[in-house]
Amino acid sequence: MGFEFMYGAYSVAWVVIFGYMLILGKRHSKLKQEIEFLKQLEK
């Protein structure tokens, strides 16, 4: 039981971290696009 619980907790944590990084990565690339857009506006 202990091993199964550890494995389940580990897989859940991995999915949460993976999803968080995915969302953060999308937001970061969008932020880069907005910064580039602002730089073009300044010109």
Secondary structure, DSSP 8 states (H G I E B T S, - for coil): -HHHHHHHHHHHHHHHHHHHHHHHHHHHHHHHHHHHHHHHHH-
